[in-house]
C-alpha cells in the first residue's frame, strides 16, 4: 500500500494543477478500487464522467463499484448509460445480469 499511497499523492498533486485530466482521474479511480477504497474510486470516476460522459471504461467502473457498494440503482444507472453508447458491451451485460439475479434472491 505504501507505493500506492505515493502514487495517489502524486496524482492528487497533478489534479490540483489539471483537475480535468481524465487519464489521471481514471488511474486514480483504478488505484482506489484496487486498494479497496470503493468510495474514493467512485468519486474519481464520477468526476471523470463529468468531463467525459461517454467514457465507456469509467461508466463500467462506476457501475461495478456502485454494485460493490450495494447501491444497485446507481449501478444500473451507469450500466444503462454505458449500454446506450455500446449496446453489446459484454462486461456491462454480464454485470447487469448479475445484479438482476441478486435482486431476485432478495
Protein Blocks (a to p, Z undefined) as FASTA:
>chain_A
ZZmmmmmmmmmmmmmmmmmlmklmmmmmmmmmmnopamlmmmmmmmmmmmmmmlmklmmm
mmmmmmmnopaklmmmmmmmmmmmmmmlmklmmmmmmmmmmmmmZZ
